[in-house]
């Protein structure tokens, strides 16, 4: 069974954007999550999920 990866992108106090990722493994999912955070300059952080929280990426770490 393939893991379905998701990224929650947080922009201030708004409800986070939940975006499904097209990734086969954690490394690819993490790269996509970094890209989504960089594409959104007002985002504060992103969370990578595979059913459970696997990583929180702060804006400073994505630059």
Secondary structure as GFF3:
##gff-version 3
##sequence-region A 1 63
A	DSSP	beta_strand	5	10	.	.	.	ID=ss1
A	DSSP	beta_strand	17	21	.	.	.	ID=ss2
A	DSSP	alpha_helix	26	39	.	.	.	ID=ss3
A	DSSP	beta_strand	45	49	.	.	.	ID=ss4
A	DSSP	beta_strand	53	58	.	.	.	ID=ss5
A	DSSP	three_ten_helix	59	62	.	.	.	ID=ss6
###
